[in-house]
Amino acid sequence: MATQLTPSAPVRESAAGLAPQGITPKGTVHWNFVAPELIEAAIRRNEGTLADMGPYVAVTSPHTGRSPNDKFVVKEAGSEADVDWGKVNQPITAEHWNTLKSDVKQYLNGLDELFVQDLYCGADPSTRLSVRYILPNAWHAAFVRNMFIRPAVEELASFAPNFTVYHAPEFQADPARHGTRTGTFIVLNLAERTILIGGTRYAGELKKSMFTVMNYLLPKQGVLSMHCSANIGPAGDTALFFGLSGTGKTTLSADPERGLIGDDEHGWSPEGTFNFEGGCYAKAINLSAEGEPDIYATTQMFGTILENVVLNQPSRTVDFANQSITENTRASYPLHYIKNHVPSGRGGHPKNVVFLTADAFGVLPPIAKLTPEQAMYYFLSGYTAKVAGTERGVTEPQATFSACFGAVFLVWHPTKYAEMLGELLKQHGSQVWLVNTGWSGGAYGVGKRMKLGHTRAMVRAALDGSLAGGSFSTDPVFGLHIPQSVEGVPSEVLDPRRTWADGAAYDTQASKLAGMFRENIKKFGEAVSPVILSAGPQG
């Protein structure tokens, strides 16, 4: 006997339909399907498969990561003077935009099925965006439903979007006709409040394009947008964790002793901090129940979307160590799948701010207390390092400097975000820490990765206030203030030079990295004050 559903379910279709978006589809439109409906549709449409325990698995090849070189911003009078034009924000003409938008709409109109999701971006009602996603695939609709904030069903009939994302992953742009670089495109029109995404199935584009939008709009309203995770302690103290991919931002913020506000994108307003999203997008490579139990548990739940993971057969369990598709395997899940999440998605002004780096050169200390000037220097630097061996011919670590720990998502010049952060840190007396989750005892290939248990102990000591009042020594090269003791951490681990067998080799490597920092900061020119410049490495 079939399951009986309530016949008088609330209307989930917008009263205005898709007319405001210029969409007149020939096929069926599925409005605001919930997770079970979307997964059923994805299975019916053969978009992917179910894994053991119920998560949905999708493969996005050939694109298994973002395509930053294919992102464009429409050059128009309203925002032209604000945008930091260049490699990150590549201009595209209004004429090319109009042609591409018309062709994408025509493509979507011709499909047999479309999925619409009406969602909020931003947990603060005073600054949030009402975003309409128009998508051809059920699993992508399930992804955005996981990642953003879901309105109450009763709100949907009157939902009025003030931003629209058209998704056409199978549509290939014509560079000559549309002004793109390749067939892939992520194009933002800030004046029209519209985004076009196509030529790639990678779901991260649906998330990060809206982050870029928030990075433009919020600073205009006096709110700092941040590429960071956030959590809150039992005493109500909020902490922020900045870091590039692979530095531990998601892992360290998912602390069972603290409530998770969010894992990736936040705003800092005069009222406090707030999440942009309603879900998490965690890296899944080498994920284990022992190392990251809370995140691992989400991958055993129905509704979670797993991207580009490999399944064991015939059990359909996930082989989290398998990189045959990509190292950038991902898990998308609603925030409430983490049992100690903060339902409001909001917190107070942060007492502590943590900058995370995975230093593959093996020379930065595992934790250091930063002065306000050092905080500005290391925020603008946004340093981490990739390991050797990831590309042919690469035999040593590769330094990566990404301003504000998220340069590829910024719209304004990086110094605007840095100045806003500096003012907020000063106003609220927040303490900033630099934490190295990378290598110790030598560079990658010689040294070992920092033990997660040691990193957690150091971060907890920083957040509970016990570390700030202790004794510190000053690193002679980087000028960083290194604690002399942390409960639960061997003292020799705290001083990176002592972990190397050859002190002279450490000195050479540290001097080399310091030079990279000094060379990188030059790109900001006179926009960086001499006081901040003097807070960087001097050795």
N, C-alpha and C positions, 0 to 999 in steps of 0.2 A: 504494500500500500504506500502511495507517495506521501511524503511529508507535507502537512498542511501549513501554509503560510498565511499570515493575517491578511485578509483581503483589503482592508482599509488602510494600507500603508501610506504614509505621507508622500506627497508629490516631491520628487527629487530633481525635476527639470526646472531650469530657470524660466520664469514667466516670459522673459524676452527671447527665449530660444537662442539660436546662434546667429540671428540676424545682425546684432551689433558687431560680430566678428566677421561678417561677410561670408559666412559659410552656409551654403544651400545644398546639403548632401543628398546624393541620390539613394544612399543606403540607410541602414539603421543607425541611430545614435543612442548609445547607452549612457545615460546620465547618472553620474555619481554612484556607480556600482560600489558595493562594499567588497572587502577582501575575498569572501567565498565566491561571490559572483565573478569577480575578476579572474581568480584562479581557475574556476570552471570554464570561463571563456578562453583563457589562455591554453588550457588543455584541449578544448574543443578545436581551437584554431591551430593546434600543433606548434605553438610558439616555443615550447620547452618541455620540461618534464618535472615530475615530483621526485624528491629525494626521500630517503628513509626518514621517518618522523614528520614529514609533511612540508618542509620548505620547498619553494619553487626554484628551479635552476634554469637560467637562461645563459646562452652563449652569444657574445656580441662581436665576435671576430668578423672582419679583420681589425676593427678598432677595439682595443681592450683597455684604453685609457683615454684621457681627454686629448683634444686636438687643438692646443693653444695657438698654433700658427694659422688656424682656420677661423679664428674669432675676429669679428669686426664690429665696429660701432659706426652707426650712420652719422655722417658729418652734417649737422644742422645748426641753425642759428642759436637755438635755445640752450644748447649744452657745449657748443664748440669751444668756448673760452674756458670751460671747466675741465675738460678732458685732457689727461696727460697722454698726448698722441705719441705713438711709436710702435715698437714691436708688440707690446701687450695690447694696446688699443689702436688697432689698425683702422684707418678710415675707409668708408665705403660711401659712394655717392647716393643721394636720394633717388636718382634715376635708376641705378642698379637695384636699390632696395625695392622700389615700386614694382620693378619687373619680377624680381625674385618672389616677393610677397604674392603677386598675382598668380604666378606659376605654382607656388606651394598651395594656395587656396584651391586652384583648379584641380590639382592632384588630389587633395583631400576630399574635395567634393565628389570625385569619381570613384571613391572606395566603397566597398559593400558595407563596411562597418566603421564607426568611429566611437571612441570612448572619451567622454568629457569628465574632468574632475575639477570641481570648484573648491579651492583650498585657501588657507591663510598663510602668509609668510610673515612671521613676527608674532611673538607672544604678548607684546605690548599693544593693546587695542588702539592707542593713540598714534602709532606709527606703522602699523601692520599694513601689508598689501593684500588685496583680495585678488587672487590669481586664478585665471581659467586656463587649464591645460586641455588642448585638443590633440588627441593622439590616435594613431591607427592600431596600436597593439595593446592588448589587455594587460600584459605583464608590465609594460612601461607605465600604464595607468596605476597598477598596483604599487609600483615603485614610488611614484610621486605621492600616492595616498599614504604610504609609509612615511615618507620623508617630510611632508609638510603638515600643517595643523588642520585637522578635520573639523569643519563647522558642524554644529548640531543639525540633525535632519530637518528640523523645523525652519532653519535659516535658508535652506537651499532654494526654495521657490522664489525668494526675493533677493538672492545673491546677485550683487552687482559688481562684476570684476572691474578693477582699475589697472589690471595688467593681464596680458594674454600671451600664451606660449603656443605656437603652432609647431607640432612635431611631425617630421616626415623622414624617418630614418632610412627608408628605401629610395627616397628621391635624391637624385644626383644633380647638383648644380652644374651649369655650363659656365666655366670661368669667363669666356668671351662675352656671353650674354648677361651674366649676373655679377661680374666684377669680383668673383671669388678667386682663391688661389687654386683650389681643387674642387672636386665634387662635394666635399664636406664643407659645412658652413654652420656657424653659430653667430647670428647677426642680431645686435641689439639696437633698437630705435628708442632712445630715451624720451623723445618728444611724443611719439605715438604710444609709448608704454607697451611695446610689443617685442617679442623675440621670435626669430625663425631658427629652427634647428633641423638639420638634415644631413644625409650622407653618412651617418654614424648611428649605430645601435647602442653605443655605450651610454648607460643611463646617467652616469655622473654629470653629463652635460646639462641634463634637465634640472639638476640641483645647483650646480655651480654658476649657471647663467643667472639665476635669480639672486645668488649671493653677490654677483657683480652689480646687479641693479641696486641692491641694498647698500653696497659700498659707494654708490653714487648719491642716492637719495637721502640717506640718513645724515651724513655730515652737513647737508644743507639745512637740516633741522636741529643741528647742535647735538647729534647723537653719534658716538664713535662706533663704527662697524668693525668687527674683529674676527679674524680667522683663529678661533680658539675654542677649547672646551671649557666647561664651567661646572663646578659642584659646590655644595654647601655642607658645612659641618654641623654636628649636633648643637653647637652653640650659636648657630645662625651665621657663621662666618663664611663668606663666599670666596672662592679661589678661581683664578683663570689659568688656563694652560695653553700657551701659544706654541706652535711647532709645525713644521712641514711634515708631509707624509712620511711615515715610518719612524718618527721620533718618539712615539708613545703617547700622543695626545689623547687618543680614545682610551687606551689601556689604563693610563694613570688617573684619568678622571672617573673611570668606572670603579670607584673604591667602595667596597661594601660598608665602610664605616661612614660614608658621606653620601648625601643625596645628589643624584646626577641631574643637573639643569639641562645640559646638552653636550654633544661631543664634537661640535665643529664650528658653528657660526653663531655669533652673539652680538648684541648691541650694549653699549654702556651709555645710559641716559642720565639726566639729573635725578631720576627716581631709583636708579640701580641698574642691574644687568638683566638681560632677557634673551632667550633663545629665539632664533629665527625659525627653527624647524620643530617638527613633531616626531622626528625619528632620528636614527643613527645610520651611518654608512661606514662600517668598520672594515679594515683590511682583514682578510681571512687566511692569508698564507701562514702555514704552520700553527694555526690556531689549535689550542688544546684545552681540555676541561681542567687540567691541572694548572696551567699558566694563567688563563683568563676565564675563570668559570662562569661569570655572569654573561660575558659576550658569547662564549661557546654555547651556553644554554639557549640563546636566541636562535642559534642555527639548528636547533632541534624542534622548532615551533612552526606550526602552520602559519602562513602569512609572511614569513621571512622570505626575501628574495636573495638568492645566491647567484652572483655573477661569475661566470667563467671558471667555476670549480669543476673538478673531475670526480666522477662517481665510480666507486668500486662496483663490479658486477659479480653475481647478480643481486647483491644485497642492497645496492643503491645508497650505501653510506658514503659520506664525503671523504675523499682523500685530501685533507687540508695541506699536505706537504707537496702535492703534485703541482708543478709549475708548467706543465706541458702546454697549456693554453696561454698563461701569463702568470707572472709573479703578483700582478695587481688583482688578485681575486678579492671579491667584496661580498659583504653581507649587509642588506638593507632591512631594517626592522623598526617598528614603532617604538617610541621612547618608553612606553609603558611595559614593554617586554623586559626592561631592566627593573627589577623588583623595587629598588630604592630610588626610583626616579622622582623628580619634583613635578607634580601634576601641573602646576601653574606655568612652568617653564621660566620662572623669574626668581631672581635673587637680589641681595643688597649690593652695596658698593664693595668691591673686593678688598679684603684685608691683605691678601697675598696674590702676587702674579708670578707665574713660572714660565720662563722661556726654555723650551726644550730643544736640544740639539743632539744629533747622533754623530759625534765626531769620530770619523773613521781614521783620522790621523793619530788618535790616541793620546792627545796632549792636554785637552781641557779637563779641568777638575770635575768630579761627579756632581758637585753642587758648590755654588758660590753665591754670596750675597752681593747685590749690585747697588752702587750709589745711584741717585736719580740721573746723573749724567751718563753713567755706564748703561743704565736701562735704556736711555735714548739711543746710545751708540749701538747696542746689540739688537735693539728693535729695528733700527734702520738697516742693520747688516743682515738680519734674518738668516743666520748661518746654519747649515748642516753639511754633511759630506756623504757622497755616494761611495760605495765600496768598489775596490778594484775588481776587474774581471767581468763586470756587467756588459762591457763592450769590447770588441776585438781590439787588441793593442793597448788597452788600458791596464797598466801594471801597478798603479798606485792610486790612493784615494783621490776623488775629484771633489773639490770644494764647490758648494752651491750657496749662493747668496741671493736670498729672495726677500726684498724689503718688506718689513712689517709681517714677516712670516706668511706672505701670501701675495707676492707682487703680481702674479698672473691674474688676480681677481680685482686689483685696484683700478679705479677710474681716475681719481684725482692724483696729483703728484704725491709720492710717498710721504714727503715731509708734512703734508696736511694732517695725515693720520697720526704721525709721530708727535706733532705739536699738540693735537687733541689728547693723546695718551699722556703726554707729559703734564699737561694741565690737570687732568683727572687724577693722576698719581699724586701730584702735589696737594690737590684739594682734599683728597680723602686719606692721605698718609699711607698709601699701599706700599708694602715691601715687595721688591722684585728679586727673584732668584734665577740664576742660570743653572740648568741641570743638564748634564751630559749623559745621555742614555746609550752612547756609542761604545768606543773601545778603550781599554785600559791595559797597561803593560806593554804597549807597542801598537803600531798601526794594524789595520785589518790584515790578516794573514799571519801576524805574529802575536799580537795581543788577543785578549778575549773580550767579548761583549760584557758590558756591565750586567751584573746579576740583578734581575728584576726585583728580587727581595731587598737588596741593598738600596736600590733606587726608591722603592716604596717607603722604606724606613727613613731615608733622608727627606723625602717630600713630606711625609707625615710630621717629622720633627720641625720642618719649616712651617707647616700650616698650623700646628698646635702652639707655636710660639716658643717652644723650648730651644730652638736653634738660634734665634736672633740674639738672645742674651748671653751666648757662650763666647769662647775665645776664638779669634780668627787670625790667620797669618795671611800675608799678601804675596800673591804670585809675582815674581820679579819680571816676567815677560808680559803677561796680560793685565797685571794690576788688579786681579780679582781677589776678593776676600774669601778665603777658604776656611771653613770651620775645622778646628783641631780635633773635635770628637763629635760623634753622633752615636747614640745608643743603638746597638745592634749592628754596627758597621765597623769592621777592622780599621784601625787608625791609618794603616799604610794605604788603604784604598783611597782615602781622602786626598792624598798628595800624589798627583799623577806621576811626578818624576820618580818617586820612590817605588812605583810599580814597574818601572823599566829596569831591565838587567843592566843596561848600558846608559848611564846618566848623560854622557856626552851625546849619544844618539838622540836622546830625548831633547836636549838643548837645540840640536840642529833642526829637528822636526818642529819644535815649538817656534823657533825663529822663522822657519819657513811659513807656517800658518799665520803668524803675526803679520808677516809681509803681505800675505793674501788679503787679510782684513784691511790693512792700510791702503792697498791698491784699490780694493772694492769701494771704500768710502769716498774715494776721489770723484766717483761719478756724480755725486750730489753737489760738487762744487761749493760755491759760497752759501748754498742753502743750509749747510751744517755749520753751526757756530764753532769758534775755536775751543770753547769750553767742552763741548761734546766731543770734538775731535781728540782732545787731550785725554778723554776717558777711555780711549781705545788702547790696543796693545802698543807698547813703546819699545819693547826689546827687539 
